[in-house]
Amino acid sequence: MDSLQLTLCFWRSEDSLSLLPQLCNAQGNLVESTQCNKELRLFARHYPDSLLLIDHERNAGEAKLLPHWLLELAERHKVAIYNTPESHRLASTLLTNGFQGVIQQSQRPETQLLAIRTMHQGSLWFSREVLEQTCGELLMERKNNLAHCKAKDALNQLTQREQLVYSFVAAGLSNKAIAKQLGISEYTVKAHLSSAYRKTQTQSRAELVGKLS
């Protein structure tokens, strides 16, 4: 087999108007076109380095409708969505779910062929906007996870009694109300709070809640 020949399988709808499969076939590539997901999976098993292209018209481009078997396929193989609208709002979701890329129906034939060759080689094919958006979301998620871990570590520094007092503080109860709930004096509540401030390096109720929430 020619080293430049691509191995492709298109999972398309019966009434699809996309000519991309025919275009790829005319380029001398090994092209399979099917409407059966079982055949798609068999092709992927037989040609593990192939690129699997899913027609957006099958509604496979809607992440909330993606079948579980297709998500698993994207984890193990190179899978892309083609024939998508100009603005594919779920491209970022596809990227985070392991898909190789998105080919828009409005792109020129030579651009679509370049996209297929690029993805077949293992690279991604998403717009810069989608990549930046996804990176931003992942970084924000990482920051939130780090903040949550720090809050958990700080909370673990407190004794069980101090954690209980903190939970009432977070709920908005006054020292007097907390004392009544726990059957202790306001002085003891203040002592627990002072200890919590010292351990968490905070100086007020608001700062304490902000750090531990």
N, C-alpha and C positions, 0 to 999 in steps of 0.2 A: 504494500500500500504506500502511495506517495506520502512523504512526511508532511506535505503541505495540505493534504486532504483532511477535511474536517468530518467528524462523525456527529451527526445531528439527528434528533428525533423531535418532530413537531406534534404536540397534542392540540388538535384544532377542533373547532366547531364545524358542524356539517355545512353550514351556509357561510363560512368565513370567506371574506373577499380579499384577504391578504395573499399576495403573490410571493411572499418571502420564501416559502418552501421550494417553489419552482425556481426562483432566482438562485437559491443555494445549490439546487440540483444542477442547474445549468453551469455552475462554476466547477463542476466535477467533484463535488463532495458526496460522501455517503449519507444519503438523506432518507429517513423513514418518516412517514406521515400517518398518524393514527387518530381515531376518535375514541379509543378504548384505553382506559388508564392501566389495565393489566398489561397490555402490549407495551405501554410506555415503561412500566417497571421492568418488564422482561428485557427490553432493549437496554435499559440502564444497567441491568445485571450482566448482560452479555458484553456491553461496551462501557465499562466503568469510567472511562475518561471522556465520554461523549458529553455534548451539551444538550440539555433537554429544554425545549422551548414551549411554553404554555400560552395558548391563545387567550388574550384578555376577554374575548367575546364569550368564553365559557364561564365568565364571572370568577375565574380563578384569581384575577387581579385584586379582588376584594378580600383583604386579609381576614375579615371576620367570617368569610365563607370558605376559606381555604381548608380543604379536608386534611385530617390528621396525617394520612399517608403521604400527602404532597409535602407537608412540612418536614416529615421525616426524610423524604427523598432529597429535599433541599439541604439537609444536614450532611448527607453522604455523597451527593453528586452536584454537578454544576447545573443549576436550574435558573432559567430566566423567563420573564414575562414579555411577550411581544404583542404588537398590534394594539398598544395602549393609547388612550386619548392624549391630547397635547399636554394637559396638566394631570399628572397621575398623583393624586393627593396621598396615596398610601405607599408611595415608593420608599419612604423612610422605614415604614413597618416591614416591607419586604426585605430591605437591607438588613435590619436587625434580626430577621428570621432566617438569614443565611442564603438568600437568593443572590444570584450572580449579577443581575442587572435588569434594566427595563428598556425595551425598544419601542419608541413611539411610532405610531402609524403615519405621522406626518413627516418623518425623517426621510431624507433622500435615500434611494436604494444603495448607493455606495457607502453611505453612513451606516445603514443597517448591516451591511456586509462586514464593515469594519468592526461594528459592535459585536457581531457574532464571532469573528476571528479573535477579537480581544478577550471575550469571555471564555472562548474555547481554550485559550492559553492559560486561563486561571485568574485573569484580572477582572476587576469590577467594571460595570458600565452603568453608572448613575451620574446624574447632573451634579455640578459643583454645589448647587444650592441644596440638594438632597444630602450630599456628603457633609456639608457644613452643619445643616440642621441636625442630622443624626449624631454627629460628633458632639454638638452642643448639648443635646439631650442626654447622651451617655456621660458627659462630663458632669452635668448637673445631677444626674442620678448618683454618680460616684461621690460627689460632694455631699449629697444628702445622706448617703450610706455612711460616710465618714463621720458626719455630724451626729448621726444616730448612734454610732459606735462610741463616740466620745461622750455623748449624753449618758449612755448605758454604763460606761466605765465610771463616770462621775457619780451616778446614782448608786453604784455598787460600793462606793467609798462610805456611804452613809450606813448607820446602824438601822435595824428594822424599825425602831421607834422613830428615828429621824426621817426615814422614808415614809412612814405613816403620817407624820406631821407635814411633810412636804406634799403628800397627796391631798391633804386638806387645804394647804396653801394654794396649790394649783387649782383646786375647785373654787377658790375665792373666799374661803372662810376666814374670819378674823381670829386673832389669838384667843379672844374670849370664847368664841364658838368652838374652837379646836379644843380648848381646855375642858369645856363642858362635854364634848363628844368623848374625850379620852379619860375624863374623870381625874384630871391633874390640874395644877395651878397654872395661871398665865405665866408666872415666872419660869416654870419648868418648860412651857412651850417656847418661851423666848430663849431659854438655854439650848434647847434642841435646835432652834433656828440659827443661833449664833454658831453652834458647832457645824451645822450644814453650810453656813456661809464660809467658814474658815476652810473646810475640806474642799469646797468647790470654787474657792477664790471669788466669791460674789459678795455683794454688800447690801442687797435689797431683795425683797420678795420677787419683784418683777425680773430682776437679773437672775435669781435662782431658778425661777420657772422657765425663763428663756434658755438657760443653759441645760436644764435637765429634760426639757420637752422634746 
